[in-house]
Amino acid sequence: MAAEKILNSTSLSIEVRSGVDSKGVDTYAKKSFPNLRNDVVEQNAYDVAEAIKAVLAESTRAYFLNKNFSVINA
């Protein structure tokens, strides 16, 4: 039998500046936005992240599209 993956959920995460460390280097924390449609188009997710970035007080560093799968024995 072959294993098969099933897409369970999709979320968007944005790294947002959360402060500075003892050496003065910026630190970042991830802000997650769950429950995206599993068939989200990557460009649309990026455009949403850019819109969110525009209203945040702190700077951002990176965007992530997170997909959660189950692996089953088919």
N, C-alpha and C positions, 0 to 999 in steps of 0.2 A: 504494500500500500504506500502511496505517496502522500507526503505532507502537503497541506494546503493552507494558505493564509487568508484570513477574513478581516477586512478593515472594520474596526469598531468605532473609532472616533478620530477627529482631526481638530487641532487647535493651533492658534497662532501665538507665538511668544516674541516679546520685544525686550531686548536688554536696555534697561534704563539706568542712567547714572544714579548711584545711591549714596555717593560720598567719596571720600579719599582715605587712603590707608596712611600708616605712620610715615611713609616715605613721600607722601604727597601725590601718589598715583591714583587716578580715578578708579573707583570700584563700581561694579554694575550688578544689578539684580534683574531677574527676569520677571516681567509682568505677562501673565498668560490670559488669553482670551479663548475659552473653550467653546465647544459646540458649533464649530464651522461645519458647513456641509461637507460630506466626505468627497464629493466630486468638485470641490472648489478648484478654480483655475488659478495657477500660481501667480499670474500677473494680477488677478483680482485681489488675492491675499496681500501681495506687495503694495498695491494701491491703498488698501485699507490700512496697512501698517504705516504708510507715509501720511495718511490723513490723521491717524492717531498721534504720530510723531509731531505733527503741526500744532496740536493743542496741549502737548505735555510741557510742563515747566522745565524739566530736566532734559539733558541731551540723551540721545540714544546711540547705540553702537551697532547692533545687528538684529536681524529678524529671523525667526525660525518657524517653519511649518512642520508641526509634529503630527505624525500619523501613528496610531496605535493599532496593532494587529494581534489577532489570536492565531495561533498555529494549531491546526487540527490534523488528525489522521483521516484522510479521505478514503 
